[in-house]
Amino acid sequence: MKRSILRSMMLLFALWFMTGCVQRGLPQLPGDSGTMASQPGGWSSSGDEEDKENIDISDIDQNLTVSETTIRTEDGKVARIPFPANEYARLAKSGKGTVKGRIYVTDGYDRKVYGKSTRLYLNPKTSYSDQWYRESYIGGRKMAKADDRLFNYLRFTSSDDQGNFAFYGVPSGEYYLIGMVKCGEECGYESPKSIRIATKVTVRGNQVVEKDLVGPMY
């Protein structure tokens, strides 16, 4: 009888010890509550590095200084600030505004070269596009690849053979209007070059904004 009781106690102890070891050996990921795979915004149960990189970190770029936004990557390009998903989520998704005009470059003496059949786009004005405008367009610096989410918020159109363009159904807001003009000998270049032009536009309600996109030839 005593032997039977002793064996039962030893068996129970062995089971308890093995169970405890297994539980203590499980890795616990940040925020893990035992049901991580089913929790929105949680880490993947696999813990892959790719999953970790997809965590939204847009809330950390609210107080960046100018010097902090000009950090260089290993290849010498300017590192972009974290994509401000919350800013973009607040943008209007539909509208009735119109932005139209003509895209061309000029030498200042009324000589113009129009952007024929070229692509233009409206980029909503945010802290993300402000950095691009300041560092790339004004500063002439090369920047790291843009976050793929940006392209969900761009609006595209193309000009005709005379450089005329128009965007319809534009939501109210501020935008960077951006386009390219290809120019070669007529602009004094030995071979054709693409001249990038950008300017700011504001749309309110069903307003029709007439805005030429004009840049220098040189």
Legacy VTK file of the C-alpha trace (Angstrom):
# vtk DataFile Version 3.0
C-alpha trace
ASCII
DATASET POLYDATA
POINTS 218 float
0.000 0.000 0.000
2.771 2.367 0.987
4.668 1.498 -2.175
1.596 2.255 -4.298
1.118 5.651 -2.653
4.816 6.434 -3.038
4.750 5.551 -6.745
1.679 7.734 -7.306
3.354 10.683 -5.582
6.527 10.246 -7.637
4.472 10.101 -10.855
2.560 13.269 -9.958
5.799 15.060 -9.103
7.376 14.036 -12.422
4.366 15.283 -14.380
4.367 18.601 -12.491
8.096 19.079 -13.068
7.912 18.350 -16.810
4.914 20.664 -17.296
6.617 23.477 -15.442
9.757 23.152 -17.571
7.800 23.365 -20.794
5.941 26.492 -19.692
9.082 28.218 -18.481
10.812 27.411 -21.789
8.267 29.236 -24.011
9.526 32.549 -25.442
7.308 35.526 -24.637
7.075 38.190 -27.337
6.302 41.847 -26.542
2.639 42.200 -25.620
2.102 38.424 -25.566
-0.950 37.436 -23.547
-1.257 33.880 -24.789
-3.565 34.719 -27.750
-1.230 36.941 -29.782
-1.972 35.361 -33.154
-5.578 36.585 -32.978
-4.924 40.085 -31.618
-5.039 42.999 -34.113
-1.718 44.835 -34.339
0.122 42.157 -32.390
3.378 40.502 -33.322
3.140 37.461 -35.551
3.321 34.229 -33.637
6.288 33.303 -35.839
8.249 36.346 -34.723
9.667 36.907 -38.237
11.760 40.038 -38.722
9.597 40.988 -41.715
6.513 41.045 -39.478
8.284 43.242 -36.935
9.219 45.782 -39.610
5.546 46.161 -40.534
4.545 47.448 -37.085
3.164 50.994 -37.369
5.645 53.466 -35.855
4.123 56.641 -37.252
3.553 58.114 -33.806
7.263 58.731 -33.204
7.783 61.373 -35.912
5.695 64.135 -34.367
8.589 66.090 -32.812
11.458 65.596 -35.256
13.757 68.561 -35.809
15.186 69.575 -39.186
18.563 68.070 -38.310
16.941 64.758 -37.426
15.226 64.535 -40.806
18.514 64.852 -42.715
20.096 61.670 -41.366
21.922 59.841 -44.164
21.613 56.178 -44.993
24.609 53.984 -45.783
24.365 54.797 -49.505
24.418 58.539 -48.809
20.698 59.117 -49.384
18.551 61.102 -46.966
16.567 58.784 -44.701
12.839 59.438 -44.764
10.898 60.037 -41.579
8.561 57.205 -40.522
5.415 57.125 -42.643
2.763 59.153 -40.726
-0.162 56.768 -41.212
-2.369 58.745 -38.826
-1.909 61.914 -40.896
-2.860 60.153 -44.102
-5.834 58.433 -42.469
-7.330 61.874 -41.751
-7.216 63.000 -45.394
-10.496 63.361 -47.291
-10.993 60.451 -49.673
-13.397 62.033 -52.155
-14.139 65.503 -53.438
-15.441 67.722 -56.221
-12.516 70.053 -56.807
-10.598 70.552 -60.049
-6.963 71.453 -60.629
-6.013 72.352 -64.192
-3.323 74.223 -66.039
-0.354 73.841 -68.335
3.083 72.402 -67.685
6.172 73.945 -69.294
9.680 75.293 -68.776
10.794 78.778 -69.816
14.003 80.751 -70.218
12.436 83.943 -68.882
12.165 85.544 -72.335
8.743 84.088 -73.115
10.308 81.078 -74.808
8.478 77.967 -73.596
8.897 74.233 -73.963
5.727 72.371 -73.020
5.520 69.036 -71.242
3.919 66.886 -73.921
2.069 63.730 -72.884
3.840 63.725 -69.540
2.601 62.327 -66.251
1.668 64.636 -63.376
0.484 63.893 -59.872
-0.945 65.496 -56.759
0.810 64.550 -53.542
-1.103 65.503 -50.340
0.819 67.956 -48.141
1.882 66.121 -44.968
5.010 65.960 -42.834
6.137 63.122 -45.140
5.760 65.098 -48.389
7.078 68.270 -46.702
10.343 66.443 -46.046
10.512 65.374 -49.699
9.847 68.949 -50.889
12.474 70.416 -48.567
15.209 67.801 -48.954
14.748 66.531 -52.517
13.038 69.218 -54.581
14.536 72.310 -52.923
17.726 70.763 -51.546
18.465 68.522 -54.530
19.361 65.562 -52.315
18.618 61.943 -53.162
16.261 60.239 -50.757
15.662 56.680 -49.627
12.786 54.777 -51.255
9.334 56.050 -50.303
6.998 53.901 -48.233
4.706 51.915 -50.553
1.653 53.187 -48.656
2.236 56.656 -50.096
1.026 55.566 -53.537
-2.460 54.922 -52.162
-2.858 58.685 -51.712
-1.405 60.075 -54.956
-3.622 61.269 -57.825
-2.337 60.952 -61.378
-3.101 62.478 -64.749
-1.339 63.115 -68.063
-0.944 66.220 -70.187
-1.875 66.524 -73.851
0.445 67.478 -76.727
0.174 71.146 -75.693
0.997 70.548 -72.035
-2.576 70.989 -70.819
-3.595 68.874 -67.819
-6.508 68.521 -65.396
-7.351 66.627 -62.202
-11.036 66.054 -61.404
-12.808 64.959 -58.228
-10.049 66.329 -56.013
-10.808 66.343 -52.242
-10.368 69.574 -50.281
-6.845 70.002 -48.973
-3.298 71.115 -49.707
-1.172 69.352 -52.308
2.157 69.355 -54.063
1.533 69.480 -57.814
4.419 67.663 -59.520
5.383 66.917 -63.106
8.275 66.456 -65.562
9.208 68.191 -68.805
11.613 66.458 -71.179
13.894 68.997 -72.806
16.953 68.619 -75.037
18.630 70.950 -77.552
15.791 73.463 -77.287
16.824 73.951 -73.672
20.535 74.040 -74.397
21.304 70.395 -73.495
23.305 68.024 -75.673
20.967 65.152 -74.781
17.372 65.146 -73.511
16.901 65.727 -69.781
13.868 65.443 -67.523
13.231 68.652 -65.605
11.156 68.120 -62.472
8.765 70.876 -61.410
6.727 71.124 -58.199
4.493 73.739 -56.630
1.848 73.940 -53.894
-1.885 74.134 -54.541
-4.904 74.353 -52.253
-8.362 73.027 -53.121
-11.577 73.926 -51.269
-14.927 72.304 -51.985
-15.913 72.336 -55.675
-13.359 75.018 -56.476
-11.667 75.047 -59.896
-8.000 75.872 -59.349
-6.139 77.087 -62.422
-2.428 76.618 -61.816
0.304 76.368 -64.449
3.272 74.215 -63.501
6.251 76.295 -64.612
9.971 75.771 -64.166
13.256 77.173 -65.522
14.954 75.564 -68.515
18.333 75.559 -66.858
LINES 1 219
218 0 1 2 3 4 5 6 7 8 9 10 11 12 13 14 15 16 17 18 19 20 21 22 23 24 25 26 27 28 29 30 31 32 33 34 35 36 37 38 39 40 41 42 43 44 45 46 47 48 49 50 51 52 53 54 55 56 57 58 59 60 61 62 63 64 65 66 67 68 69 70 71 72 73 74 75 76 77 78 79 80 81 82 83 84 85 86 87 88 89 90 91 92 93 94 95 96 97 98 99 100 101 102 103 104 105 106 107 108 109 110 111 112 113 114 115 116 117 118 119 120 121 122 123 124 125 126 127 128 129 130 131 132 133 134 135 136 137 138 139 140 141 142 143 144 145 146 147 148 149 150 151 152 153 154 155 156 157 158 159 160 161 162 163 164 165 166 167 168 169 170 171 172 173 174 175 176 177 178 179 180 181 182 183 184 185 186 187 188 189 190 191 192 193 194 195 196 197 198 199 200 201 202 203 204 205 206 207 208 209 210 211 212 213 214 215 216 217
